[in-house]
Amino acid sequence: MEQQFEGVRGADTLDIASVREDFPFFAAQDTAYLDNSATSLCPECVIRTVSEHYLREKASPFRGLYPLSVQITEAYEAARETVRGFINAPEAAEVIFTRNASESLNLIAYSLGSHILRPGDEVLVGITEHHSNMLPWRMAAERTGAKVRYLLCEPDGTYREETLREALNGRTKILAITHCSNVFGRVNDLRRFAELCHANGTLIVADGAQSVPHMPVDVQELGVDFLVFSGHKMLTPMGIGVLWGRRALLEEMPPFLTGGEMIDAVTTDEIWWAPLPQKFEAGTVNTGGALALAEAIRYLGRVGFDRIQKREADLTRMLVEGILDTPHVRLIGSQDPAEHHGIAAFTVEGVHPHDISAIMSDGGVCIRAGHHCAQPLHQHLGIPSSSRASVMFYNTEEEIGRFLTVLRSIRGAMGYAE
Ligand SMILES: Cc1ncc(COP(=O)(O)O)c(C=O)c1O
């Protein structure tokens, strides 16, 4: 697998035919898969890592004293170290494996929420947030007597610095905000947000579900307090996610789930929690998922984020310009392709997104239809729902061309004269 990239290593552009050979999906399906923001495809090396692990070396990690258990524990911890390096976290112990970004956010909201929120405190939540970074905070507020307030964005998805300054006050304990919106595709300047929050004594929780798979993300450079993401949006099977948090905060926070392996000792009267990261990883962990994520990170490293970003920017430009060129179609967010980072949500005048998705599907194109788990954002924009096409580096111009051809046929298919 590594050799496949020898030919392109150091080059600016990807050998896309060779990249696509790594994804058996393309030989199996005759469809233009443009729903990558929902979940990405898996390269063979990642699936092989998982299947080899379960076929040849399955055993319980942490619990066994026999060599195989020790070996698997070491492999799992090596995967944690790979994730640490990938996001440049100071310590591997700050990297917690979860099921997905949603579980990571629930963990933070439950645990940090009960640790620091008091009646009258405020949690500021971006209006752009996926429900996964909104509902856990609403639940935390309900439990603690705190209040959720919304940080409102402009129609193009930008958050003005002034809006954030005005929203922060002495009661704002947490800002929960996405790094890249799953509707606008816009990347927020979290470094600046973090500076403003910290100057106000506010913690910042960043949702990296749509950024981490597509660009280098360095938690120390961003300056945030927590970052979460999901493996399945960055080439792994479903079921593995990451929570990174600053050690000092994670140490103060109570556990989220309790049970096996997350304690040092238990008596009938007392409990001593295990140190990080085990305190937050109750029960038998997803070893295959962690190994898959480490392999996906190595694979992304072989492809190279410089090439990935260039390729995805080119594909996004073609997608966005094609949408802007199509009559009766309205692009949501900025009109500048460079602000979309692989994501283009849109509406077609007079046509329901479910019809759009069905016509796309008949034309051999997979896209997302609905509110993309961002219903309050759609309310803020004054639209009930939208459609969304999203690309990853392995997509082709031919696939985007297919999408645009079907897009241009939709109104006709629905009986409109033009
Ligand atoms: C911005 C954002 N945050 C969180 C999530 C939730 O991810 P998961 O379903 O993997 O928990 C998604 C998924 O679409 C997302 O786009």
The ligand as an SDF file (V2000), in Angstrom:
LIG
                    3D

 16 16  0  0  0  0  0  0  0  0999 V2000
  -20.1860   19.0210   12.3480 C   0  0  0  0  0  0  0  0  0  0  0  0
  -20.5950   17.6720   12.8700 C   0  0  0  0  0  0  0  0  0  0  0  0
  -20.5280   17.4240   14.1730 N   0  0  0  0  0  0  0  0  0  0  0  0
  -20.8640   16.2380   14.7020 C   0  0  0  0  0  0  0  0  0  0  0  0
  -21.3100   15.2220   13.8980 C   0  0  0  0  0  0  0  0  0  0  0  0
  -21.6860   13.9360   14.5300 C   0  0  0  0  0  0  0  0  0  0  0  0
  -20.8340   12.9270   14.1090 O   0  0  0  0  0  0  0  0  0  0  0  0
  -21.1560   11.4180   14.5020 P   0  0  0  0  0  0  0  0  0  0  0  0
  -22.4960   11.1100   13.8840 O   0  0  0  0  0  0  0  0  0  0  0  0
  -20.0570   10.6530   13.8720 O   0  0  0  0  0  0  0  0  0  0  0  0
  -21.1930   11.3470   15.9590 O   0  0  0  0  0  0  0  0  0  0  0  0
  -21.4100   15.4250   12.5190 C   0  0  0  0  0  0  0  0  0  0  0  0
  -21.9210   14.3620   11.6430 C   0  0  0  0  0  0  0  0  0  0  0  0
  -22.4290   14.5920   10.5700 O   0  0  0  0  0  0  0  0  0  0  0  0
  -21.0380   16.6830   11.9900 C   0  0  0  0  0  0  0  0  0  0  0  0
  -21.1160   16.9460   10.6890 O   0  0  0  0  0  0  0  0  0  0  0  0
  1  2  1  0
  2  3  1  0
  2 15  2  0
  3  4  2  0
  4  5  1  0
  5  6  1  0
  5 12  2  0
  6  7  1  0
  7  8  1  0
  8  9  2  0
  8 10  1  0
  8 11  1  0
 12 13  1  0
 12 15  1  0
 13 14  2  0
 15 16  1  0
M  END
$$$$
